[in-house]
Amino acid sequence: MKAIPTPFQLQTLEDIEIKLLLEAISLRYGYDFREYAVAPLRRSISAAMTAEDVTTISAYQDRLLHDASSMQRLLSTVGVSVTSMFRDADTWRCLRDEVIPVLRTYPSVRIWSVGCATGEEVYSLAIVLKEEGLYDRASIYATDMNEDTLAIARVGACPIERLRTYEHDYLLAGGQSSLPNYFTTAGRIGRLNRGLLSNVTWAQHNLVTDASFNTFHLIVCTNVLIYFRPTLQQRAHRLFYESLVRSGFLALGQRESLIFAPESSRYHQVHDGVSVFRKVR
Ligand SMILES: C[S@@+](CC[C@H](N)C(=O)[O-])C[C@H]1O[C@@H](n2cnc3c(N)ncnc32)[C@H](O)[C@@H]1O
């Protein structure tokens, strides 16, 4: 009679090596990727190995354990720091037309931009708040697990050619001026006007391991949860729910939803087809 394979036997050597690699990273650096979605995580590890010129996972583990700079490079690959200004124009339109008018009725507002990467989302937020007359009453907390991307974000710089490519989405999102008007140019680089960064606090925060640090009227977390498995999405959602004031708003990415949020029934969707939700209880 043929033996039934146990789950243990079903694991490939590569599965085992990746498990050990993630365990080693967690023990050495405290970054825990064990609940990240499998397919993108594998792609990131493979891309990082090619870039580091190592051919086996065990050799890569050795490199990571002994060379902190290789860990920092992996962080950017796993975190996928791709971003842009006014990404998902429908979301920004909804924030401008349906969320900000509510926030405007408050004496002051606290906003958390979670997984802000190199800052483009925060610059977009600052510009919309300015145009809607709310910037001076707003405090923006911009966080990411990756210190390197935060260091770039803090500078507020953006190549002029890239600004031009963002203009279309800015206008679709209801922009009232032109993006270059918010940047001072030096050569081919635009620097976001200082005033638009004065109400922003940048800080490292990891959704896997860190707790809530304030309460917020609006949390923007776009294109981060898609890289998490359901269990980790659940954790993040609990954190968001606890961190939102009653009647606060949560904006997710176009491909993200409340499907894994234990508190999904405690929100209502602000606009059909857009992942912006309001906490109702
Ligand atoms: C694809 S970018 C999204 C950037 C921006 N929110 C947007 O939509 O354009 C994902 C960001 O999430 C960050 N990230 C990934 N895992 C995280 C975690 N556990 N805690 C905090 N940030 C995380 C990454 O470092 C990266 O900057």
The ligand as an SDF file (V2000), in Angstrom:
LIG
                    3D

 27 29  0  0  0  0  0  0  0  0999 V2000
    4.0530   49.6790   -2.6270 C   0  0  0  0  0  0  0  0  0  0  0  0
    4.5690   50.7890   -1.3720 S   0  0  0  0  0  0  0  0  0  0  0  0
    3.1250   51.7810   -1.1860 C   0  0  0  0  0  0  0  0  0  0  0  0
    3.4540   53.2390   -1.0480 C   0  0  0  0  0  0  0  0  0  0  0  0
    2.2420   54.1770   -1.0040 C   0  0  0  0  0  0  0  0  0  0  0  0
    1.4020   53.8810    0.1080 N   0  0  0  0  0  0  0  0  0  0  0  0
    1.4770   54.1010   -2.2950 C   0  0  0  0  0  0  0  0  0  0  0  0
    0.3860   53.5650   -2.3530 O   0  0  0  0  0  0  0  0  0  0  0  0
    1.9920   54.6040   -3.3020 O   0  0  0  0  0  0  0  0  0  0  0  0
    4.5390   49.7390    0.0760 C   0  0  0  0  0  0  0  0  0  0  0  0
    5.2200   50.3740    1.2780 C   0  0  0  0  0  0  0  0  0  0  0  0
    4.8210   49.6400    2.4440 O   0  0  0  0  0  0  0  0  0  0  0  0
    5.9190   49.5250    3.3020 C   0  0  0  0  0  0  0  0  0  0  0  0
    5.7240   48.3680    4.1730 N   0  0  0  0  0  0  0  0  0  0  0  0
    5.7730   47.0550    3.8430 C   0  0  0  0  0  0  0  0  0  0  0  0
    5.5920   46.2870    4.9280 N   0  0  0  0  0  0  0  0  0  0  0  0
    5.3990   47.1520    5.9660 C   0  0  0  0  0  0  0  0  0  0  0  0
    5.1830   46.9600    7.3560 C   0  0  0  0  0  0  0  0  0  0  0  0
    5.1370   45.7630    7.8870 N   0  0  0  0  0  0  0  0  0  0  0  0
    5.0260   48.0610    8.1380 N   0  0  0  0  0  0  0  0  0  0  0  0
    5.0920   49.3120    7.5970 C   0  0  0  0  0  0  0  0  0  0  0  0
    5.3390   49.5510    6.2920 N   0  0  0  0  0  0  0  0  0  0  0  0
    5.4900   48.4760    5.4890 C   0  0  0  0  0  0  0  0  0  0  0  0
    7.1090   49.3480    2.3680 C   0  0  0  0  0  0  0  0  0  0  0  0
    8.3320   49.6720    3.0070 O   0  0  0  0  0  0  0  0  0  0  0  0
    6.7450   50.3010    1.2320 C   0  0  0  0  0  0  0  0  0  0  0  0
    7.2970   51.5640    1.4260 O   0  0  0  0  0  0  0  0  0  0  0  0
  1  2  1  0
  2  3  1  0
  2 10  1  0
  3  4  1  0
  4  5  1  0
  5  6  1  0
  5  7  1  0
  7  8  2  0
  7  9  1  0
 10 11  1  0
 11 12  1  0
 11 26  1  0
 12 13  1  0
 13 14  1  0
 13 24  1  0
 14 15  1  0
 14 23  1  0
 15 16  2  0
 16 17  1  0
 17 18  1  0
 17 23  2  0
 18 19  1  0
 18 20  2  0
 20 21  1  0
 21 22  2  0
 22 23  1  0
 24 25  1  0
 24 26  1  0
 26 27  1  0
M  CHG  2   2   1   9  -1
M  END
$$$$
